[in-house]
Amino acid sequence: MICPSCGRHVPDDALVCPGCHAPLDVTRKLPLSDARWCPACGALAAPGAEVCPKCGTPLAEEKGPERRQRDIDLPEIGNTGMMDALGETGVMAGVESAIPPEDGVELGGQRADRMPRQRSVLLAVLLAVLVVGGAALLITHPWNPEATRISATTPADTSMQGFPGFLDSLSGQDTSVGSGEKPLSAADALAQCHDELGSLSDRVDKSEELLRSAGVSDDTPLSERKEALGEAQEISVEVSNVISEIRQLDDGSNSDSVSELVTIASWLRNRCDALTASWERSVSAESPSDEADDILSEVNEARAYARRFTESFDQWEAE
């Protein structure tokens, strides 16, 4: 044995190195498979030792536990009665025999190992086609092309939103194929705004005539004067919306036409403001007939706007 401290050769049974006096008993290795322990003190004994080196207890030879055996009455495997016509075993159900079958006899397991039958494959393909085709029809709606259309096509009155009249669809959306509908050009839209201003001017004329007759009369009920005031205010809002729409139609090539039409519409709007102010005075007057001059002073001053509007309205043309 070699001392692990100084490397000197020492006897195998030495417990202390004679050269460096290092303990050697802790360096001895015993395989656990051959190890024995004293049943009295638990000390480790060398293989083949008859007495415990620590307490001196005799160590008897260890014997492993006897293995118990069970007597099982197993049937003998033979050829008689082991396989029936289908090749299945007669001893254990569900377990196929390892013995090859006789010639001409087909085993049940061989049928299960085959590929799927043609009828099963065709049925699976048919079901897949029905499911996929049905889903495609449900999504595309070929019988109703309008089912998946998301554009707004409900006619709506847009006169209060800055565009005169009714719109069947928004100008920024695509029209239906084959419908014959085409978006208005800038010139056509300006002409439409021009016509709307003419209609609004006629309404202003009627409201002013009513003001000069019923608006300064004590016989006109207050409710009728308030209703006329609401009509004048509504006309003012519509004129302002038309002005906004005209300005949005400026594409750079029609700036002169847009500017002229905005000026004409502004004259009408100034006249609407004067008319609204006169109706407000009529509504607040206790005796409209006594305050007629004050009530009509606003519309009288706005006659210049009416004259300018009339002179320029008929001469305007869209580029």
Secondary structure, DSSP 8 states (H G I E B T S, - for coil): -B-TTT--B--TT-SB-TTT--B-GGG----TTT-EE-TTT--EE-TT-SB-TTT--B--------------------STTSB-TT-BBSSSTT-B-SS---TT---HHHHHTS---HHHHHHHHHHHHHHHHHHHHHHH-TT-GGGG--S--S-EE-GGGTS-SEESS-TTS---TTS------HHHHHHHHHHHHHHHHHHHHHHHHHHHHTTT-TTS-HHHHHHHHHHHHHHHHHHHHHHHHHHHT--SSSHHHHHHHHHHHHHHHHHHHHHHHHHHHHHH-SSTTTTHHHHHHHHHHTHHHHHHHHHHHTT----
